Every structure is written in structure tokens, then in C-alpha cells.
Amino acid sequence: MPPDTAPASMWFGDSFTAGINGIGLGAYPRIICVRMGWDCNVDAQGSTGFTNDGAPEYQGTTTRFENRLQVSIERYRADIIFVDGGRNDLHMSPMDLFPVMTSYIDTVRDAWPDARLVIIVPTYVTPVPYDGYDQFVSALRSYGESVAATVIDPVADGWYADVDLTTLKFEDGVHPNAVGNAVIAQKLVESLTASGVIREGAPNGGILR
């Protein structure tokens, strides 16, 4: 469908969401948007986060999430929103990150009050949780209920269990390559379906209310 009539998705994130090394349209948000028939709006910059303005060599051209948000609010409509960031803030303890992250999401919810809202727990391509992960997820789930958001937990949903992780990542050992992006897209669709957020083939681009 044309962008002005297709359901609109909004994706907030970092280099995972944006894609690196020429991934471009092969980044997982765009794979899902093509699959679901959504307009794909992406606000993502590598090395940034809820508190992180980006790597020193990029600062001045990159900035933390909140500093970019108003432009996205003014520019984009959204029927479904994904917040997939925080990896670059994990130098902090997860529970110290929590209030900064939720303050940002509060603003997102206020800007698009009628959109389906999805929070993806910040993780790398690994099935191993970091210190404080379980407490962080529990807090996010409670918060999600308060703002009518669905929290997706890649570790609990087994996105990277029983997989040769080396086939999913670039040589840096961190970022998903083309195969990794395809796997993330498939796993996220499965998690969204199991959580009752989407159903492929349903009206309104499969977005459930």
C-alpha cells in the first residue's frame, strides 16, 4: 500500500535498528515492514542510547535518543512503535538505566497515545543475560503494563538459543549481519504473534488492538 494509507511503524534504536556495513534495507525493521506491509519510519543512530550521545568520533553528528525525539514526533505518524535501545547504556547498571529509559518512553506514549507500543529488552546477539537482567525485565514488564506496552524479552523467548551465533554476526562479533537481521526479524515476528500484538493477514497490517 502507498505510505499515506499503509499502517505506519516507528522504530527507535541504535546500530542494531539502523543496520551497519551497508545492510540498509536488509536491517530487521525493514524486513518486518515489507513482510507486514507497513510504512517504515526509523529513528536510529549507531553507538547512541538513552544516555549515550555516541562514540567520541561521532559526537556532533549523533546524539542520544531524547535529543532526536521531537523531530520524529513532528515528522512521523505511527500505528505501532518499537523501542529497541539501551545496549550502549549498559555501562550503567540496568536499574540505573531504568528511570531514564522509562522517562523517554513516557514521552513516546504521550506523543502517539493510540499506537501499539512495543519495548524490546536491550540485548546483544547472545542467549546469556547480563548481571541484573531478570530484575530489569521484571521492572520493565510492570512499567509496560502501566503504559499499555508489550515487553519483548529475546532471552526468555529463546531468540539465540541453539544457534551458531558466529553465523549471525559481522567480524566485530557484535552486530548482526544479513543472516542475523533475518533471524531477528523472524524471531521478533514470532514473539509479537505470541504476545498478541500482530497476526499476519489480519486487517490494518496485522496490528491487533
C-alpha positions in Angstrom: 0.0 0.0 0.0 1.2 3.6 -0.5 2.9 5.1 2.5 0.0 7.5 3.2 -2.5 4.7 3.6 -0.4 1.8 4.9 -0.2 1.3 8.7 2.8 3.3 9.9 5.5 1.8 12.1 8.0 3.8 14.1 11.4 2.3 15.2 13.7 3.9 17.8 17.1 2.5 18.4 20.8 2.2 17.7 23.1 0.5 15.2 21.1 -2.8 15.5 18.0 -0.9 14.4 19.7 1.1 11.8 21.9 -1.7 10.4 25.6 -1.4 9.6 28.1 -2.2 6.9 25.6 -1.5 4.1 22.8 -3.6 5.5 20.4 -0.8 4.6 17.1 -2.2 3.6 18.2 -5.6 5.0 18.0 -4.3 8.6 15.4 -6.2 10.6 12.9 -3.3 10.9 12.7 -3.0 7.2 12.4 -6.8 6.7 9.4 -6.8 9.0 7.9 -3.7 7.4 8.0 -5.3 4.0 6.6 -8.5 5.4 3.7 -6.8 7.2 3.0 -4.0 4.6 3.9 -1.2 7.0 5.3 2.2 6.3 8.7 2.1 7.9 9.9 5.1 9.9 13.3 4.7 11.6 15.0 7.0 14.2 18.2 5.2 14.9 21.9 6.1 15.2 24.8 3.8 15.9 26.5 3.9 19.3 23.8 6.1 20.8 21.4 5.3 23.7 19.1 6.7 26.2 22.0 8.4 27.9 24.8 7.9 25.3 25.4 10.6 22.7 27.5 8.2 20.6 31.1 7.2 20.3 33.6 10.2 20.6 34.4 10.2 16.9 30.7 10.5 16.0 29.5 13.1 18.5 28.3 16.2 16.8 26.6 14.0 14.2 25.0 11.6 16.6 23.1 12.3 19.8 21.1 10.4 22.5 17.5 9.3 21.9 15.7 12.1 23.6 17.5 14.8 21.6 16.2 13.3 18.4 12.7 12.6 19.6 10.9 15.9 18.9 11.9 15.8 15.2 10.4 12.3 14.9 7.2 13.4 16.7 6.8 16.2 14.3 7.7 14.2 11.2 6.1 10.8 11.6 2.7 9.1 12.2 2.7 5.8 14.0 0.3 2.9 14.4 2.8 0.7 16.0 6.0 1.7 17.8 9.2 -0.2 18.7 11.7 1.0 21.2 14.8 -1.1 20.8 17.7 0.6 22.5 19.8 0.7 25.6 22.7 -1.6 24.5 25.1 1.4 24.5 24.0 2.4 28.0 24.8 -0.9 29.7 28.0 0.6 31.2 25.4 1.7 33.7 23.6 -0.8 35.9 20.3 -1.8 34.3 18.3 -0.4 37.2 20.1 2.9 36.9 19.2 2.9 33.2 15.5 2.1 34.0 14.3 5.6 35.0 16.0 7.3 32.0 14.5 4.7 29.6 11.0 4.9 31.0 11.0 8.7 31.0 11.8 8.6 27.3 9.1 6.0 26.7 6.6 8.1 28.6 7.2 10.9 26.1 6.8 8.5 23.2 3.5 7.2 24.7 2.2 10.8 25.1 3.2 11.7 21.5 1.4 8.7 20.0 -1.3 7.7 22.5 -3.2 5.4 20.2 -0.3 3.4 18.8 0.6 -0.1 19.8 3.8 0.2 21.8 6.5 -2.5 22.0 9.5 -2.3 24.2 12.3 -4.7 23.3 14.6 -5.5 26.3 18.1 -4.3 25.3 20.2 -7.4 24.5 23.1 -8.4 22.2 23.1 -11.5 20.0 23.6 -13.9 22.8 21.3 -16.1 24.9 23.3 -15.2 28.1 21.7 -12.5 30.2 23.8 -9.8 31.8 24.0 -9.0 35.5 20.7 -7.6 36.8 18.8 -8.7 33.7 16.0 -10.5 35.5 15.3 -7.6 37.8 15.4 -5.2 34.9 13.0 -7.3 32.8 10.6 -7.6 35.8 10.7 -3.8 36.3 10.1 -3.2 32.5 7.2 -5.6 32.5 5.5 -3.8 35.4 6.2 -0.5 33.7 4.8 -1.8 30.4 1.5 -2.6 32.0 1.2 0.9 33.2 1.6 2.4 29.8 -0.2 -0.3 27.8 3.1 -1.5 26.2 4.2 -5.1 25.3 7.6 -6.0 26.5 9.5 -8.5 24.4 12.3 -10.4 26.1 14.7 -12.0 23.5 16.4 -14.1 26.2 13.2 -15.6 27.6 11.9 -16.1 24.1 15.0 -18.0 23.1 15.9 -16.0 20.1 19.5 -17.1 20.2 19.3 -20.5 21.8 20.7 -23.5 19.9 22.0 -21.3 17.2 25.6 -21.0 15.8 26.0 -17.3 16.8 29.1 -16.9 14.6 26.9 -17.2 11.6 24.7 -14.3 12.7 27.3 -11.6 13.3 29.8 -9.5 11.4 33.5 -10.0 12.2 33.2 -7.5 15.0 31.4 -10.2 16.9 28.7 -7.8 18.0 26.4 -6.6 15.1 24.0 -8.8 13.2 24.9 -9.4 9.6 22.4 -10.1 6.9 21.6 -13.6 8.3 21.4 -12.2 11.8 19.0 -9.5 10.7 16.8 -12.1 9.0 16.8 -14.2 12.2 16.0 -11.2 14.4 13.1 -10.3 12.1 11.7 -13.8 12.2 12.1 -14.2 16.0 10.5 -10.8 16.6 7.5 -11.6 14.4 7.1 -14.9 16.4 7.3 -13.0 19.7 4.9 -10.4 18.6 2.5 -13.0 17.4 2.7 -15.0 20.6 2.2 -11.8 22.6 -1.0 -10.9 20.7 0.5 -7.7 19.1 0.2 -8.9 15.5 -1.5 -11.5 13.4 -0.3 -11.8 9.8 -3.1 -11.5 7.3 -5.4 -9.6 9.8 -6.7 -6.1 8.8 -4.7 -2.9 9.5 -1.4 -4.6 8.5 -1.9 -7.3 11.1 -1.7 -4.9 14.1 -4.1 -6.1 16.8 -5.9 -3.9 19.3 
